[in-house]
């Protein structure tokens, strides 16, 4: 009998950010290690039928056409969001919520996992958008206030919490009271998806005429660029002379 895994795939069908790249990386590792008896459903909201589709090699695309994501997210912080069995009309053995909040399952036997990427909404809320104004702000929740509601709820309910670094795990213990042993640290390592793009703009266009180390991230404190610059400055003179440190990214 096949086992079913539900993956919240909304981040994978829009313009990709760090949440999407990290989630896709973890999902690819799951696909590599899952047996032939594991069926992976990539569930996402597509009420108006205008969104894209997640990568076909990661699982079966299961768009949700009956309920808009805005209504679901509005109900989620108050524990009123319907479980995935109701929305997708299927039962699952496990779920993976990829975007801080836990998409609840009704069946007690379902193993629920959530990725909490960082605690920037607590530690540096000034670098997160407070929410959208006008009609959109009343319909689609976003920003630190939304995360302050859904992240603690997800941490309390989830059977497994995944994050990317031991630092974030320590911050969860300090700020959310989560026991460190309950958090799985899954570092992201380079794989074949990180190979150079031969069609990309040549580095020389940006004044990079020697080997370089690239850090691609929004420029804000939670990315810890300061530590990276300090570490580069401590390298031997001949290493810094023959290499460059390149920071790429917009202001957070």
Secondary structure, 3 states (H helix, E strand, C coil): CCEEEEEECHHHCCCCCHHHHHHHHHHHHHHHHCCCCEEEEEEEECCCCCCCCCCHHHCEEEEECCCCHHHHHHHHCCCCCCCHHHHHCCCCCEEEECCCCCCCCCCCCCEEEEECCCCHHHHCHHHCCCCCCHHHHHHCCCHHHHHHHHHHHHHHHCCEEEECCHHHHHHHHHHHCCCHHHEEECCCCCCHHHCCCCCCCCHHHHCCCCCEEEEECCECHHHCHHHHHHHHHCCCHHHHHHCEEEEECCEC
